[in-house]
Amino acid sequence: MVKFKERRKEPRVIFERPLGVRVMTIDGTRTSDCLLIEMTDAGARLKVTDHAAALTEFFLILNSFGPPVFRHCKRMWVEGDQMGVSFNKANIGIKTLEEVRRDAELV
């Protein structure tokens, strides 16, 4: 099997000490702690618990304070306690300028 690092085409950041992050179900009902091992613009490799490994789509929450910094993720592979995810490139919760203007006119 081709390892995660060999599949990467874009530059990546490998954390010497993995960062503590959280995964949250799409509906927001459950969260789990996990470790961020490495990351690129397109995805990441995580060390996860059994519960998190079962998720196929979720939010990866990258900070523990302040406004949330998150990525919408899709599970690509699971190998033991590690998971590879790709980031959904769609703008989540971000309105276009036209939508903001339309909403402002309704008020």
LINVENVEN-V729075 format. One record per run of one state. SS is the DSSP state (hx for helix, st for strand, lp for the rest). FROM is the first residue (numbers start at 1). TO is the last residue. Records with the same first field share a line. If there is no record, write none. Layout:
SS: FROM-TO ; FROM-TO
//
This chain:
lp: 1-3 ; 8-12 ; 26-30 ; 40-42 ; 48-49 ; 54-56 ; 62-69 ; 80-81 ; 88-96 ; 107-107
hx: 4-7 ; 50-53 ; 97-106
st: 13-25 ; 31-39 ; 43-47 ; 57-61 ; 70-79 ; 82-87
//
